[in-house]
Amino acid sequence: MPKIKTHSGAKKRFKVSKTGKIKRAHVGRRHILTKKNTKRLRHLRKEGYADTTNVAQIKRLIPYM
């Protein structure tokens, strides 16, 4: 069997935790930050986890991670 290529966009956006969950960054943290309050930005800093409905698809995109 040939190797499966990793999706370049997915490898930049997702990491797999030790327990097998898919870690991701929050959206809305790139620009137009002046109108977002400090509490909101602080919560966006923390990592989030991908929803269970998307995990199988993401794992197909990053097979060796």
All heavy atoms as TSV, in Angstrom:
chain	resi	resn	atom	element	x	y	z
A	1	MET	N	N	0.835	-1.192	0.000
A	1	MET	CA	C	0.000	0.000	0.000
A	1	MET	C	C	0.880	1.255	0.000
A	1	MET	O	O	1.831	1.335	0.771
A	1	MET	CB	C	-0.858	0.035	1.264
A	1	MET	CG	C	-1.969	-0.986	1.324
A	1	MET	SD	S	-3.394	-0.560	0.334
A	1	MET	CE	C	-3.955	0.931	1.087
A	2	PRO	N	N	0.548	2.214	-0.841
A	2	PRO	CA	C	1.321	3.461	-0.823
A	2	PRO	C	C	0.958	4.309	0.396
A	2	PRO	O	O	-0.083	4.102	1.022
A	2	PRO	CB	C	0.884	4.155	-2.110
A	2	PRO	CG	C	-0.446	3.599	-2.420
A	2	PRO	CD	C	-0.450	2.193	-1.897
A	3	LYS	N	N	1.859	5.215	0.701
A	3	LYS	CA	C	1.592	6.124	1.811
A	3	LYS	C	C	0.472	7.091	1.432
A	3	LYS	O	O	0.309	7.405	0.258
A	3	LYS	CB	C	2.833	6.936	2.149
A	3	LYS	CG	C	3.964	6.124	2.722
A	3	LYS	CD	C	5.111	7.057	3.023
A	3	LYS	CE	C	6.317	6.285	3.497
A	3	LYS	NZ	N	7.475	7.167	3.697
A	4	ILE	N	N	-0.269	7.551	2.437
A	4	ILE	CA	C	-1.332	8.526	2.200
A	4	ILE	C	C	-0.749	9.906	2.456
A	4	ILE	O	O	-0.069	10.120	3.466
A	4	ILE	CB	C	-2.521	8.282	3.153
A	4	ILE	CG1	C	-3.049	6.869	2.997
A	4	ILE	CG2	C	-3.626	9.302	2.915
A	4	ILE	CD1	C	-3.992	6.445	4.091
A	5	LYS	N	N	-0.992	10.829	1.551
A	5	LYS	CA	C	-0.485	12.188	1.747
A	5	LYS	C	C	-1.323	12.907	2.805
A	5	LYS	O	O	-2.543	12.794	2.830
A	5	LYS	CB	C	-0.532	12.977	0.442
A	5	LYS	CG	C	0.541	12.543	-0.536
A	5	LYS	CD	C	0.711	13.573	-1.620
A	5	LYS	CE	C	1.876	13.168	-2.511
A	5	LYS	NZ	N	2.182	14.185	-3.513
A	6	THR	N	N	-0.622	13.656	3.659
A	6	THR	CA	C	-1.286	14.468	4.669
A	6	THR	C	C	-1.772	15.747	4.018
A	6	THR	O	O	-1.074	16.339	3.209
A	6	THR	CB	C	-0.283	14.811	5.796
A	6	THR	OG1	O	0.195	13.592	6.345
A	6	THR	CG2	C	-0.928	15.628	6.879
A	7	HIS	N	N	-2.971	16.169	4.356
A	7	HIS	CA	C	-3.538	17.407	3.829
A	7	HIS	C	C	-2.799	18.592	4.453
A	7	HIS	O	O	-2.771	18.735	5.670
A	7	HIS	CB	C	-5.027	17.461	4.184
A	7	HIS	CG	C	-5.769	18.544	3.489
A	7	HIS	ND1	N	-5.765	19.839	3.948
A	7	HIS	CD2	C	-6.527	18.533	2.371
A	7	HIS	CE1	C	-6.510	20.577	3.129
A	7	HIS	NE2	N	-6.981	19.801	2.170
A	8	SER	N	N	-2.168	19.432	3.612
A	8	SER	CA	C	-1.319	20.510	4.142
A	8	SER	C	C	-2.087	21.525	4.977
A	8	SER	O	O	-1.565	22.042	5.957
A	8	SER	CB	C	-0.630	21.295	3.029
A	8	SER	OG	O	-0.532	20.596	1.853
A	9	GLY	N	N	-3.310	21.842	4.574
A	9	GLY	CA	C	-4.112	22.791	5.343
A	9	GLY	C	C	-4.485	22.236	6.704
A	9	GLY	O	O	-4.483	22.954	7.706
A	10	ALA	N	N	-4.792	20.946	6.753
A	10	ALA	CA	C	-5.209	20.314	8.009
A	10	ALA	C	C	-4.044	20.187	8.982
A	10	ALA	O	O	-4.222	20.367	10.190
A	10	ALA	CB	C	-5.808	18.948	7.729
A	11	LYS	N	N	-2.845	19.893	8.479
A	11	LYS	CA	C	-1.717	19.715	9.396
A	11	LYS	C	C	-1.321	21.030	10.056
A	11	LYS	O	O	-0.746	21.032	11.134
A	11	LYS	CB	C	-0.531	19.065	8.704
A	11	LYS	CG	C	0.249	19.918	7.762
A	11	LYS	CD	C	1.391	19.120	7.144
A	11	LYS	CE	C	2.073	19.922	6.054
A	11	LYS	NZ	N	3.037	19.116	5.309
A	12	LYS	N	N	-1.646	22.160	9.415
A	12	LYS	CA	C	-1.361	23.465	10.013
A	12	LYS	C	C	-2.415	23.844	11.051
A	12	LYS	O	O	-2.150	24.654	11.931
A	12	LYS	CB	C	-1.333	24.547	8.930
A	12	LYS	CG	C	-0.193	24.387	7.957
A	12	LYS	CD	C	-0.361	25.311	6.768
A	12	LYS	CE	C	0.631	24.954	5.680
A	12	LYS	NZ	N	0.367	25.706	4.438
A	13	ARG	N	N	-3.607	23.295	10.940
A	13	ARG	CA	C	-4.722	23.723	11.790
A	13	ARG	C	C	-5.017	22.803	12.964
A	13	ARG	O	O	-5.587	23.244	13.960
A	13	ARG	CB	C	-5.995	23.838	10.939
A	13	ARG	CG	C	-5.981	25.019	10.023
A	13	ARG	CD	C	-7.168	24.990	9.079
A	13	ARG	NE	N	-7.255	26.215	8.304
A	13	ARG	CZ	C	-6.591	26.451	7.184
A	13	ARG	NH1	N	-5.761	25.536	6.714
A	13	ARG	NH2	N	-6.720	27.580	6.541
A	14	PHE	N	N	-4.677	21.520	12.850
A	14	PHE	CA	C	-5.073	20.559	13.881
A	14	PHE	C	C	-3.883	19.814	14.454
A	14	PHE	O	O	-2.904	19.572	13.764
A	14	PHE	CB	C	-6.043	19.521	13.292
A	14	PHE	CG	C	-7.278	20.119	12.693
A	14	PHE	CD1	C	-7.460	20.138	11.319
A	14	PHE	CD2	C	-8.263	20.667	13.488
A	14	PHE	CE1	C	-8.596	20.683	10.752
A	14	PHE	CE2	C	-9.414	21.215	12.936
A	14	PHE	CZ	C	-9.576	21.227	11.569
A	15	LYS	N	N	-4.005	19.447	15.737
A	15	LYS	CA	C	-3.028	18.590	16.395
A	15	LYS	C	C	-3.827	17.520	17.124
A	15	LYS	O	O	-4.969	17.741	17.523
A	15	LYS	CB	C	-2.217	19.376	17.416
A	15	LYS	CG	C	-1.356	20.493	16.831
A	15	LYS	CD	C	-0.035	19.975	16.342
A	15	LYS	CE	C	0.874	21.066	15.837
A	15	LYS	NZ	N	0.604	21.502	14.486
A	16	VAL	N	N	-3.216	16.363	17.324
A	16	VAL	CA	C	-3.886	15.277	18.033
A	16	VAL	C	C	-3.322	15.208	19.444
A	16	VAL	O	O	-2.101	15.184	19.633
A	16	VAL	CB	C	-3.685	13.931	17.304
A	16	VAL	CG1	C	-4.400	12.807	18.033
A	16	VAL	CG2	C	-4.169	14.025	15.880
A	17	SER	N	N	-4.195	15.202	20.452
A	17	SER	CA	C	-3.751	15.114	21.843
A	17	SER	C	C	-3.377	13.671	22.163
A	17	SER	O	O	-3.620	12.759	21.368
A	17	SER	CB	C	-4.861	15.590	22.774
A	17	SER	OG	O	-5.920	14.664	22.765
A	18	LYS	N	N	-2.807	13.462	23.337
A	18	LYS	CA	C	-2.392	12.115	23.734
A	18	LYS	C	C	-3.573	11.160	23.861
A	18	LYS	O	O	-3.440	9.966	23.649
A	18	LYS	CB	C	-1.636	12.171	25.061
A	18	LYS	CG	C	-0.254	12.756	24.934
A	18	LYS	CD	C	0.484	12.684	26.239
A	18	LYS	CE	C	1.869	13.284	26.074
A	18	LYS	NZ	N	2.636	13.210	27.332
A	19	THR	N	N	-4.733	11.705	24.213
A	19	THR	CA	C	-5.910	10.857	24.364
A	19	THR	C	C	-6.625	10.628	23.032
A	19	THR	O	O	-7.630	9.929	22.983
A	19	THR	CB	C	-6.903	11.477	25.368
A	19	THR	OG1	O	-7.244	12.791	24.926
A	19	THR	CG2	C	-6.319	11.537	26.760
A	20	GLY	N	N	-6.133	11.268	21.952
A	20	GLY	CA	C	-6.715	11.054	20.636
A	20	GLY	C	C	-7.729	12.106	20.206
A	20	GLY	O	O	-8.301	12.003	19.134
A	21	LYS	N	N	-7.936	13.117	21.057
A	21	LYS	CA	C	-8.843	14.198	20.679
A	21	LYS	C	C	-8.133	15.123	19.691
A	21	LYS	O	O	-6.905	15.203	19.688
A	21	LYS	CB	C	-9.262	15.015	21.903
A	21	LYS	CG	C	-10.177	14.287	22.860
A	21	LYS	CD	C	-10.542	15.206	24.011
A	21	LYS	CE	C	-11.438	14.515	25.010
A	21	LYS	NZ	N	-11.727	15.403	26.157
A	22	ILE	N	N	-8.912	15.818	18.885
A	22	ILE	CA	C	-8.359	16.741	17.900
A	22	ILE	C	C	-8.389	18.150	18.476
A	22	ILE	O	O	-9.461	18.680	18.766
A	22	ILE	CB	C	-9.157	16.701	16.579
A	22	ILE	CG1	C	-9.273	15.277	16.046
A	22	ILE	CG2	C	-8.537	17.626	15.552
A	22	ILE	CD1	C	-8.002	14.676	15.532
A	23	LYS	N	N	-7.200	18.758	18.653
A	23	LYS	CA	C	-7.119	20.121	19.176
A	23	LYS	C	C	-7.166	21.100	18.016
A	23	LYS	O	O	-6.650	20.829	16.942
A	23	LYS	CB	C	-5.815	20.327	19.947
A	23	LYS	CG	C	-5.719	19.511	21.205
A	23	LYS	CD	C	-4.576	19.945	22.083
A	23	LYS	CE	C	-3.232	19.640	21.460
A	23	LYS	NZ	N	-2.108	19.915	22.358
A	24	ARG	N	N	-7.774	22.261	18.268
A	24	ARG	CA	C	-7.874	23.298	17.249
A	24	ARG	C	C	-7.860	24.658	17.921
A	24	ARG	O	O	-8.103	24.768	19.117
A	24	ARG	CB	C	-9.150	23.131	16.445
A	24	ARG	CG	C	-10.398	23.275	17.303
A	24	ARG	CD	C	-11.648	23.533	16.526
A	24	ARG	NE	N	-12.790	23.647	17.402
A	24	ARG	CZ	C	-13.124	24.748	18.063
A	24	ARG	NH1	N	-12.402	25.840	17.970
A	24	ARG	NH2	N	-14.190	24.764	18.840
A	25	ALA	N	N	-7.583	25.692	17.132
A	25	ALA	CA	C	-7.618	27.061	17.656
A	25	ALA	C	C	-9.017	27.629	17.465
A	25	ALA	O	O	-9.770	27.157	16.607
A	25	ALA	CB	C	-6.603	27.907	16.921
A	26	HIS	N	N	-9.357	28.624	18.250
A	26	HIS	CA	C	-10.642	29.292	18.087
A	26	HIS	C	C	-10.586	30.257	16.910
A	26	HIS	O	O	-9.526	30.778	16.577
A	26	HIS	CB	C	-11.020	30.062	19.360
A	26	HIS	CG	C	-11.528	29.180	20.438
A	26	HIS	ND1	N	-10.768	28.827	21.533
A	26	HIS	CD2	C	-12.720	28.555	20.594
A	26	HIS	CE1	C	-11.482	28.043	22.314
A	26	HIS	NE2	N	-12.672	27.851	21.767
A	27	VAL	N	N	-11.724	30.516	16.317
A	27	VAL	CA	C	-11.797	31.484	15.222
A	27	VAL	C	C	-12.070	32.874	15.801
A	27	VAL	O	O	-12.491	33.002	16.943
A	27	VAL	CB	C	-12.905	31.113	14.200
A	27	VAL	CG1	C	-12.583	29.802	13.543
A	27	VAL	CG2	C	-14.266	31.073	14.857
A	28	GLY	N	N	-11.805	33.909	15.007
A	28	GLY	CA	C	-12.120	35.265	15.423
A	28	GLY	C	C	-11.023	35.945	16.202
A	28	GLY	O	O	-11.283	36.876	16.962
A	29	ARG	N	N	-9.787	35.496	16.045
A	29	ARG	CA	C	-8.672	36.041	16.836
A	29	ARG	C	C	-7.628	36.713	15.944
A	29	ARG	O	O	-6.529	37.014	16.391
A	29	ARG	CB	C	-8.052	34.880	17.616
A	29	ARG	CG	C	-7.013	35.219	18.637
A	29	ARG	CD	C	-7.602	35.769	19.919
A	29	ARG	NE	N	-6.564	35.929	20.928
A	29	ARG	CZ	C	-5.926	37.069	21.156
A	29	ARG	NH1	N	-6.186	38.140	20.462
A	29	ARG	NH2	N	-5.002	37.150	22.085
A	30	ARG	N	N	-7.933	36.949	14.670
A	30	ARG	CA	C	-6.932	37.456	13.729
A	30	ARG	C	C	-6.955	38.967	13.563
A	30	ARG	O	O	-5.916	39.602	13.584
A	30	ARG	CB	C	-7.131	36.808	12.347
A	30	ARG	CG	C	-6.917	35.311	12.330
A	30	ARG	CD	C	-5.476	34.965	12.485
A	30	ARG	NE	N	-5.304	33.526	12.452
A	30	ARG	CZ	C	-4.264	32.893	12.946
A	30	ARG	NH1	N	-3.290	33.557	13.510
A	30	ARG	NH2	N	-4.186	31.583	12.880
A	31	HIS	N	N	-8.115	39.521	13.357
A	31	HIS	CA	C	-8.190	40.964	13.094
A	31	HIS	C	C	-9.505	41.521	13.651
A	31	HIS	O	O	-10.331	40.771	14.157
A	31	HIS	CB	C	-8.060	41.257	11.589
A	31	HIS	CG	C	-9.135	40.634	10.765
A	31	HIS	ND1	N	-10.211	41.335	10.297
A	31	HIS	CD2	C	-9.325	39.357	10.353
A	31	HIS	CE1	C	-11.000	40.504	9.616
A	31	HIS	NE2	N	-10.494	39.312	9.641
A	32	ILE	N	N	-9.648	42.843	13.586
A	32	ILE	CA	C	-10.783	43.572	14.174
A	32	ILE	C	C	-10.928	43.207	15.655
A	32	ILE	O	O	-11.983	42.775	16.122
A	32	ILE	CB	C	-12.102	43.332	13.393
A	32	ILE	CG1	C	-11.876	43.392	11.901
A	32	ILE	CG2	C	-13.154	44.362	13.785
A	32	ILE	CD1	C	-13.082	42.977	11.063
A	33	LEU	N	N	-9.833	43.377	16.389
A	33	LEU	CA	C	-9.813	42.982	17.793
A	33	LEU	C	C	-10.243	44.115	18.719
A	33	LEU	O	O	-10.514	43.869	19.897
A	33	LEU	CB	C	-8.408	42.500	18.178
A	33	LEU	CG	C	-7.879	41.323	17.365
A	33	LEU	CD1	C	-6.456	41.007	17.760
A	33	LEU	CD2	C	-8.749	40.103	17.515
A	34	THR	N	N	-10.306	45.336	18.189
A	34	THR	CA	C	-10.609	46.478	19.061
A	34	THR	C	C	-12.045	46.447	19.568
A	34	THR	O	O	-12.305	46.892	20.684
A	34	THR	CB	C	-10.368	47.797	18.307
A	34	THR	OG1	O	-11.045	47.755	17.062
A	34	THR	CG2	C	-8.889	48.016	18.077
A	35	LYS	N	N	-12.964	45.925	18.791
A	35	LYS	CA	C	-14.364	45.901	19.226
A	35	LYS	C	C	-14.703	44.678	20.080
A	35	LYS	O	O	-15.779	44.605	20.649
A	35	LYS	CB	C	-15.314	45.994	18.031
A	35	LYS	CG	C	-15.243	44.828	17.071
A	35	LYS	CD	C	-16.325	44.903	16.016
A	35	LYS	CE	C	-15.984	45.934	14.960
A	35	LYS	NZ	N	-16.891	45.855	13.802
A	36	LYS	N	N	-13.788	43.719	20.157
A	36	LYS	CA	C	-14.030	42.529	20.982
A	36	LYS	C	C	-13.494	42.798	22.379
A	36	LYS	O	O	-12.368	43.271	22.536
A	36	LYS	CB	C	-13.330	41.313	20.363
A	36	LYS	CG	C	-13.910	40.961	19.011
A	36	LYS	CD	C	-13.085	39.956	18.264
A	36	LYS	CE	C	-13.620	39.829	16.852
A	36	LYS	NZ	N	-12.696	39.180	15.950
A	37	ASN	N	N	-14.296	42.480	23.387
A	37	ASN	CA	C	-13.861	42.783	24.747
A	37	ASN	C	C	-12.788	41.812	25.232
A	37	ASN	O	O	-12.562	40.752	24.654
A	37	ASN	CB	C	-15.045	42.867	25.718
A	37	ASN	CG	C	-15.795	41.576	25.841
A	37	ASN	OD1	O	-15.247	40.507	25.607
A	37	ASN	ND2	N	-17.059	41.666	26.224
A	38	THR	N	N	-12.114	42.209	26.310
A	38	THR	CA	C	-10.953	41.473	26.818
A	38	THR	C	C	-11.308	40.055	27.232
A	38	THR	O	O	-10.543	39.124	26.969
A	38	THR	CB	C	-10.365	42.222	28.030
A	38	THR	OG1	O	-10.278	43.603	27.706
A	38	THR	CG2	C	-8.986	41.727	28.357
A	39	LYS	N	N	-12.465	39.889	27.847
A	39	LYS	CA	C	-12.887	38.563	28.293
A	39	LYS	C	C	-13.028	37.618	27.098
A	39	LYS	O	O	-12.602	36.459	27.148
A	39	LYS	CB	C	-14.209	38.671	29.041
A	39	LYS	CG	C	-14.718	37.353	29.581
A	39	LYS	CD	C	-16.032	37.536	30.305
A	39	LYS	CE	C	-16.543	36.215	30.828
A	39	LYS	NZ	N	-17.833	36.385	31.536
A	40	ARG	N	N	-13.644	38.136	26.036
A	40	ARG	CA	C	-13.844	37.332	24.833
A	40	ARG	C	C	-12.511	36.921	24.214
A	40	ARG	O	O	-12.319	35.760	23.848
A	40	ARG	CB	C	-14.663	38.152	23.835
A	40	ARG	CG	C	-15.035	37.452	22.562
A	40	ARG	CD	C	-15.991	38.352	21.831
A	40	ARG	NE	N	-16.164	37.993	20.445
A	40	ARG	CZ	C	-16.785	38.754	19.558
A	40	ARG	NH1	N	-17.285	39.920	19.923
A	40	ARG	NH2	N	-16.929	38.368	18.330
A	41	LEU	N	N	-11.553	37.861	24.126
A	41	LEU	CA	C	-10.239	37.567	23.541
A	41	LEU	C	C	-9.468	36.568	24.398
A	41	LEU	O	O	-8.759	35.717	23.881
A	41	LEU	CB	C	-9.435	38.857	23.386
A	41	LEU	CG	C	-9.940	39.835	22.337
A	41	LEU	CD1	C	-9.181	41.130	22.415
A	41	LEU	CD2	C	-9.836	39.233	20.953
A	42	ARG	N	N	-9.617	36.681	25.715
A	42	ARG	CA	C	-8.931	35.767	26.627
A	42	ARG	C	C	-9.436	34.342	26.439
A	42	ARG	O	O	-8.649	33.389	26.438
A	42	ARG	CB	C	-9.139	36.239	28.067
A	42	ARG	CG	C	-8.251	35.568	29.079
A	42	ARG	CD	C	-8.258	36.294	30.403
A	42	ARG	NE	N	-9.607	36.412	30.962
A	42	ARG	CZ	C	-10.241	37.566	31.149
A	42	ARG	NH1	N	-9.682	38.717	30.802
A	42	ARG	NH2	N	-11.449	37.592	31.678
A	43	HIS	N	N	-10.729	34.204	26.245
A	43	HIS	CA	C	-11.296	32.870	26.027
A	43	HIS	C	C	-10.926	32.316	24.659
A	43	HIS	O	O	-10.781	31.101	24.487
A	43	HIS	CB	C	-12.809	32.888	26.210
A	43	HIS	CG	C	-13.221	32.960	27.643
A	43	HIS	ND1	N	-12.967	31.960	28.557
A	43	HIS	CD2	C	-13.850	33.925	28.350
A	43	HIS	CE1	C	-13.419	32.295	29.750
A	43	HIS	NE2	N	-13.971	33.507	29.653
A	44	LEU	N	N	-10.770	33.194	23.678
A	44	LEU	CA	C	-10.385	32.743	22.332
A	44	LEU	C	C	-8.937	32.263	22.286
A	44	LEU	O	O	-8.559	31.515	21.390
A	44	LEU	CB	C	-10.582	33.877	21.314
A	44	LEU	CG	C	-12.023	34.246	20.979
A	44	LEU	CD1	C	-12.042	35.457	20.069
A	44	LEU	CD2	C	-12.753	33.091	20.334
A	45	ARG	N	N	-8.121	32.728	23.244
A	45	ARG	CA	C	-6.721	32.323	23.302
A	45	ARG	C	C	-6.573	30.834	23.602
A	45	ARG	O	O	-5.668	30.176	23.105
A	45	ARG	CB	C	-6.025	33.109	24.419
A	45	ARG	CG	C	-4.845	33.909	23.960
A	45	ARG	CD	C	-4.175	34.577	25.147
A	45	ARG	NE	N	-4.745	35.884	25.399
A	45	ARG	CZ	C	-4.817	36.470	26.601
A	45	ARG	NH1	N	-4.365	35.855	27.677
A	45	ARG	NH2	N	-5.333	37.662	26.744
A	46	LYS	N	N	-7.462	30.318	24.405
A	46	LYS	CA	C	-7.376	28.909	24.814
A	46	LYS	C	C	-7.717	28.002	23.637
A	46	LYS	O	O	-8.474	28.377	22.750
A	46	LYS	CB	C	-8.337	28.637	25.963
A	46	LYS	CG	C	-8.003	29.439	27.203
A	46	LYS	CD	C	-9.028	29.232	28.275
A	46	LYS	CE	C	-8.694	30.088	29.487
A	46	LYS	NZ	N	-9.727	30.008	30.508
A	47	GLU	N	N	-7.161	26.808	23.666
A	47	GLU	CA	C	-7.454	25.872	22.569
A	47	GLU	C	C	-8.813	25.229	22.752
A	47	GLU	O	O	-9.316	25.116	23.867
A	47	GLU	CB	C	-6.363	24.810	22.483
A	47	GLU	CG	C	-6.255	23.935	23.705
A	47	GLU	CD	C	-4.992	23.111	23.723
A	47	GLU	OE1	O	-4.069	23.391	22.961
A	47	GLU	OE2	O	-4.949	22.169	24.522
A	48	GLY	N	N	-9.370	24.802	21.650
A	48	GLY	CA	C	-10.639	24.105	21.690
A	48	GLY	C	C	-10.449	22.711	21.113
A	48	GLY	O	O	-9.354	22.353	20.675
A	49	TYR	N	N	-11.490	21.935	21.130
A	49	TYR	CA	C	-11.445	20.594	20.560
A	49	TYR	C	C	-12.462	20.497	19.434
A	49	TYR	O	O	-13.527	21.105	19.490
A	49	TYR	CB	C	-11.747	19.546	21.633
A	49	TYR	CG	C	-10.645	19.444	22.657
A	49	TYR	CD1	C	-10.743	20.091	23.876
A	49	TYR	CD2	C	-9.488	18.727	22.383
A	49	TYR	CE1	C	-9.727	20.018	24.810
A	49	TYR	CE2	C	-8.470	18.644	23.311
A	49	TYR	CZ	C	-8.580	19.288	24.522
A	49	TYR	OH	O	-7.572	19.220	25.435
A	50	ALA	N	N	-12.127	19.744	18.413
A	50	ALA	CA	C	-13.033	19.551	17.284
A	50	ALA	C	C	-14.258	18.771	17.745
A	50	ALA	O	O	-14.165	17.910	18.631
A	50	ALA	CB	C	-12.317	18.809	16.170
A	51	ASP	N	N	-15.382	19.053	17.147
A	51	ASP	CA	C	-16.624	18.375	17.487
A	51	ASP	C	C	-16.539	16.910	17.056
A	51	ASP	O	O	-15.855	16.581	16.075
A	51	ASP	CB	C	-17.790	19.074	16.775
A	51	ASP	CG	C	-19.125	18.605	17.308
A	51	ASP	OD1	O	-19.419	18.842	18.493
A	51	ASP	OD2	O	-19.871	17.984	16.534
A	52	THR	N	N	-17.222	16.047	17.764
A	52	THR	CA	C	-17.153	14.606	17.486
A	52	THR	C	C	-17.669	14.259	16.085
A	52	THR	O	O	-17.257	13.260	15.511
A	52	THR	CB	C	-17.959	13.813	18.529
A	52	THR	OG1	O	-19.270	14.371	18.611
A	52	THR	CG2	C	-17.304	13.892	19.883
A	53	THR	N	N	-18.548	15.111	15.544
A	53	THR	CA	C	-19.079	14.835	14.201
A	53	THR	C	C	-18.029	15.051	13.123
A	53	THR	O	O	-18.161	14.526	12.016
A	53	THR	CB	C	-20.289	15.733	13.903
A	53	THR	OG1	O	-19.902	17.099	14.060
A	53	THR	CG2	C	-21.435	15.426	14.827
A	54	ASN	N	N	-16.973	15.806	13.420
A	54	ASN	CA	C	-15.931	16.100	12.429
A	54	ASN	C	C	-14.650	15.309	12.627
A	54	ASN	O	O	-13.759	15.362	11.778
A	54	ASN	CB	C	-15.576	17.591	12.469
A	54	ASN	CG	C	-16.775	18.458	12.216
A	54	ASN	OD1	O	-17.633	18.126	11.414
A	54	ASN	ND2	N	-16.850	19.573	12.918
A	55	VAL	N	N	-14.540	14.580	13.720
A	55	VAL	CA	C	-13.282	13.914	14.072
A	55	VAL	C	C	-12.851	12.898	13.024
A	55	VAL	O	O	-11.681	12.868	12.626
A	55	VAL	CB	C	-13.386	13.252	15.465
A	55	VAL	CG1	C	-12.233	12.314	15.723
A	55	VAL	CG2	C	-13.419	14.330	16.533
A	56	ALA	N	N	-13.749	12.079	12.527
A	56	ALA	CA	C	-13.395	11.047	11.546
A	56	ALA	C	C	-12.847	11.668	10.276
A	56	ALA	O	O	-11.851	11.191	9.714
A	56	ALA	CB	C	-14.606	10.181	11.233
A	57	GLN	N	N	-13.450	12.737	9.826
A	57	GLN	CA	C	-13.005	13.416	8.609
A	57	GLN	C	C	-11.620	14.033	8.806
A	57	GLN	O	O	-10.747	13.910	7.938
A	57	GLN	CB	C	-14.010	14.505	8.236
A	57	GLN	CG	C	-13.688	15.191	6.928
A	57	GLN	CD	C	-14.679	16.300	6.610
A	57	GLN	OE1	O	-15.499	16.658	7.440
A	57	GLN	NE2	N	-14.586	16.819	5.409
A	58	ILE	N	N	-11.387	14.661	9.950
A	58	ILE	CA	C	-10.090	15.282	10.222
A	58	ILE	C	C	-8.996	14.222	10.327
A	58	ILE	O	O	-7.887	14.403	9.825
A	58	ILE	CB	C	-10.159	16.138	11.508
A	58	ILE	CG1	C	-11.106	17.308	11.300
A	58	ILE	CG2	C	-8.783	16.650	11.898
A	58	ILE	CD1	C	-11.491	18.040	12.565
A	59	LYS	N	N	-9.309	13.094	10.963
A	59	LYS	CA	C	-8.320	12.026	11.103
A	59	LYS	C	C	-7.929	11.427	9.755
A	59	LYS	O	O	-6.812	10.954	9.578
A	59	LYS	CB	C	-8.823	10.942	12.053
A	59	LYS	CG	C	-8.717	11.371	13.500
A	59	LYS	CD	C	-8.960	10.231	14.449
A	59	LYS	CE	C	-8.705	10.695	15.871
A	59	LYS	NZ	N	-8.897	9.646	16.857
A	60	ARG	N	N	-8.850	11.452	8.782
A	60	ARG	CA	C	-8.507	11.005	7.439
A	60	ARG	C	C	-7.533	11.974	6.768
A	60	ARG	O	O	-6.702	11.559	5.962
A	60	ARG	CB	C	-9.771	10.891	6.580
A	60	ARG	CG	C	-10.475	9.560	6.699
A	60	ARG	CD	C	-11.408	9.291	5.549
A	60	ARG	NE	N	-12.426	10.330	5.372
A	60	ARG	CZ	C	-13.595	10.364	6.004
A	60	ARG	NH1	N	-13.910	9.408	6.871
A	60	ARG	NH2	N	-14.462	11.329	5.778
A	61	LEU	N	N	-7.661	13.253	7.098
A	61	LEU	CA	C	-6.790	14.266	6.492
A	61	LEU	C	C	-5.389	14.256	7.094
A	61	LEU	O	O	-4.425	14.637	6.415
A	61	LEU	CB	C	-7.410	15.662	6.674
A	61	LEU	CG	C	-8.732	15.918	5.962
A	61	LEU	CD1	C	-9.278	17.277	6.365
A	61	LEU	CD2	C	-8.572	15.850	4.465
A	62	ILE	N	N	-5.267	13.867	8.366
A	62	ILE	CA	C	-3.951	13.804	9.008
A	62	ILE	C	C	-3.694	12.382	9.514
A	62	ILE	O	O	-3.718	12.114	10.708
A	62	ILE	CB	C	-3.813	14.854	10.137
A	62	ILE	CG1	C	-5.033	14.882	11.057
A	62	ILE	CG2	C	-3.580	16.225	9.579
A	62	ILE	CD1	C	-4.878	15.760	12.284
A	63	PRO	N	N	-3.428	11.439	8.607
A	63	PRO	CA	C	-3.355	10.030	8.989
A	63	PRO	C	C	-2.187	9.652	9.891
A	63	PRO	O	O	-2.301	8.713	10.670
A	63	PRO	CB	C	-3.235	9.314	7.650
A	63	PRO	CG	C	-2.689	10.314	6.715
A	63	PRO	CD	C	-3.187	11.630	7.188
A	64	TYR	N	N	-1.065	10.354	9.832
A	64	TYR	CA	C	0.123	9.915	10.597
A	64	TYR	C	C	0.394	10.783	11.800
A	64	TYR	O	O	1.483	10.783	12.331
A	64	TYR	CB	C	1.342	9.908	9.661
A	64	TYR	CG	C	1.117	9.010	8.465
A	64	TYR	CD1	C	0.955	9.554	7.196
A	64	TYR	CD2	C	1.020	7.627	8.606
A	64	TYR	CE1	C	0.734	8.744	6.105
A	64	TYR	CE2	C	0.783	6.810	7.523
A	64	TYR	CZ	C	0.642	7.370	6.274
A	64	TYR	OH	O	0.406	6.564	5.203
A	65	MET	N	N	-0.587	11.526	12.265
A	65	MET	CA	C	-0.358	12.405	13.414
A	65	MET	C	C	-0.941	11.796	14.666
A	65	MET	O	O	-1.702	10.926	14.659
A	65	MET	CB	C	-0.955	13.772	13.150
A	65	MET	CG	C	-0.415	14.316	11.876
A	65	MET	SD	S	-0.197	15.996	11.629
A	65	MET	CE	C	0.810	16.855	12.495
